[in-house]
Amino acid sequence: MLRLEIEGRWEPEDFIEVLKGIESLYYKAALGRRFPYEPPFFWFERSSPAFSFDEHLSLSNDWLLAQARTTAQSYRRLRVARIDYASPGGIDLVGLGEACKALEGIIDRLIKYFTERELRRERDKQAKVETALKETELEKEQETLRALKLENARTILTLRRDFPEVPEDVLLALIAQDQDKLIPRIAERKIVRVRTIDSEPPEDDEVAQ
């Protein structure tokens, strides 16, 4: 079970984006291809092409997620076991242990990145860093975050090396985009901790089979 510890005031969009981002990441880690051949990567491109690379990634990710929701066997599916909306509160998600562990590592690294970033900013304020230096540091932070998202994406690739028709750089971009749904809530300290729990949720939290 994957547990997210949450704080602060959440709006409906926060829950929608976080749950969709996690679900999309989870199925990339949990599902293997069940057939020796599938049509090429661009098979889900609409008749009217996307107007930007980001839009194409969004369409592709939506298609892949819809496919996973439709075809995943029951024991591989991700489900919500509990949402406790308080401050602090929590979101419990049940899925395959290997995939949940991979997501824990990804989210934990993002949380640590933003926690350390705040500590750096506090030190910078105390040192009265010059404006030009701050701008340079901002560029470094953006590049560091980009590198972290790609490193996290490669964690998923090590679990599932079975997308031969999908160029690796495109798959990395798809996984990086999934993380973009989580990052604003982590940066705002709405998601403060993540961990996996090696147990099933209480009976009253379980979904009837």
N, C-alpha and C positions, 0 to 999 in steps of 0.2 A: 504494500500500500504506500502511495506517495502522499505525504502531508505537507501542505503549504500553510505556513503561519502568516496571518494577515493582520494589518492594523489600519487605522485611519478610516476615512469616510469613502465608501465605494459607491460608484454609480452603476447602473445596469451595464453601461458600455464596458466598464472595467471587468465585470464577470464574463461578459460575452467574449471580449478579446483574449483574456487570460485562458479561459477554458478552451477556446478554439485553437489558440497557439499551442497549448499543451497537448491537446488531442492530435493536432497535425504532427507535432514532433513525435508523439508516442507511436502513431501508426507507422511512421517512417522507420522507427527502431524495431517495432514488434512484428511487422508483417513481411514475410518473404514472398517472392513471386511463385505462384503455384503452377505456372505453365512455362514450357521451354521457350516460347516465343510470344511476344505481344507487339502490336504495331509500334512504330517509332515514337520518340518522345513528343513530337509535335502533333500526335493524333488527337489531342484534345484542344487544339487551337480552333477557335471559332472561325466561321466563314469571314467575319469582319475582323481583321487583325488588330492586335493590341496597339495602342498608340505610343507605348513606352515599354522598356524592359521591365520596369517595376509592375506595370499593369499586366504584362504577360506572366510574370511570376505569380501574381495574385490569382489570375485565372487558372494557372496550372495547379497551384496549391489547392484551390477550391475543388478542382476536378479530382485530384488525388485523394483529398479528404472525403469527398462524396463517395468515391469508389471504395475506400477503406470501410466506411460506415456500412456500405451495402454488402460487401463480400466477407468481412471479418467473421471468423467463427466465434461462437459465443465465449469460449474460454480465452480468446485473444482480445476481446473487446475491452475498451476503457470505459469505466462507469464511475459516476459520482456516488460515493458512499455517504458523505456528510458535508454540509456547509454550515458552519457556525459563524454567523455574521455578528461579530462584536469587535471590540478593540481592547485586547487582542482576540482574534478568532482563528478559524482554520478551515481549510478545504481538504477533504480526504478523497483520493482517487484510487481505485483498485484496477490493477492490470497486471500484465506479465512482469515478474520480478526483474529480469534482465533489462527490460525497457524502462521500468520505473527507476532503476539504479542509474541508467544513462541520463535520464531527465534530471534526477537529483544532482548529478555532477554538473550538468549544464547550468541549471538555475543557481546552484550554490556558487559557481564561479562568477556568474553575473552579479549576485548579491555582494560577494567579496569585492568585486571590482568597484562597485558604487560606494561601498562602505569605505574602502581605502581612498577613493577619490574625494570624499567629504573630509577625511582626515588631512589629505594633502591641501585642500583648499583652506582649511583652518590654519594650517602651518603657514600658508602663503599670506593670509591676512595678517598674521602676527608679524611676519617678516616684512610686510609692506612691499610686496613685489611690484615692480614697475609694470605699467600697462602692456608694453611691448612683450615682456616676458610672459605675462598672463596669456596673451594671444598665442604665443608659441606653445605654451603648455596646453591650451585648448586644442590646438591642432594635433599635438601628441596624444591627448586623451582620445580624440576621435579615431585616430589611427590605431591606438591600442585596443579600443572597443571593437573596431572592425576586425582586427586580428584575433581577438578573443572569440567573436562570433564564428569565425571560420574554424578556429581550433575546436570549438564546441561542435560544429557541424561534422568535423572529421570523426568525432566520437561516435556519431550515428553511423557513419560510413563503415567504421570498423566492425559494427554489428551486422550490417546488411550490405554485402558487396554483390548484390544480385540485381542491379539495374543496368544491364549492359547497353541498352539503347539510350540511356540518359547520360549526356556528357557530365563528367564529374564536377566541372566548374558550375554547371547549371544546377545540379543537385545541391551543391554547397550553397548556392545563392537561395534556393528554395528553403533550406533549413535555416539559413541566416534570417530570412524574412519571417519565419515562424517566431524566432526569438524577438523580433521587433515588436511583437504583440505583448511580450512580457516586460520588456525593458522600461517603458514609461512607468509601470506600476512598481518596479523594483527601484527605479531612480527616485520615485516619490515616497519611498518607504512604506508602500502598501503591502508588498510582499517582503517579509523580513527574515524568514528562515524556511528551509526546506529539509526534509529528511524522509527516508524510507523506513517503514515499520514492517517487520517480518511477521505479520499476523493479520487475520481477517478482522473486519470491523465488527462491532457488537451486533447481536442478532437484530435489534430493533433498527439498525442502520442498513441492514442487507436488503437488497431488492429481491422480491419474490422470483424464484426461478420458473 
